[in-house]
């Protein structure tokens, strides 16, 4: 994946229904290029589907939610963030201070799917260490 692929995925994460012509304009490429890249990302299994995002209180029982604290090696934060933004299981990503450099909110349909998300993230170059907690309940 190159920078254009990562930017395309980021745009789709904001609105997966964005027309190819609009994506092409925002990326500064031809519409055919967008379609070709989408097909390539789908064929490679990087894009595995398109989904609807619900408000958390509406989707409380819609799978497993987890928080992953991430420690980044050296000055690799930008590269790690760029790769994480392309991760389909990522709901939100936060830059933090303290022991952990990043805090990732994850969502998966099952424990098996969460395991796959965690494995993909742990393989990202520049990640030194992670710690994951599964969300059990939310109190207001």
Secondary structure, 3 states (H helix, E strand, C coil): CCHHHHHHHHHHHHCCCCCHHHHHHHHCCCHHHHHHHHHHHHHCCCCCCCCCCCCCCCCCCCCEEEEEEEEECCCCHHHHHHHHCCCCCEEEEEECCCCCCEEEEEEECCHHHHHHHHHHHHCCCCEEEEEEEECCCCCC
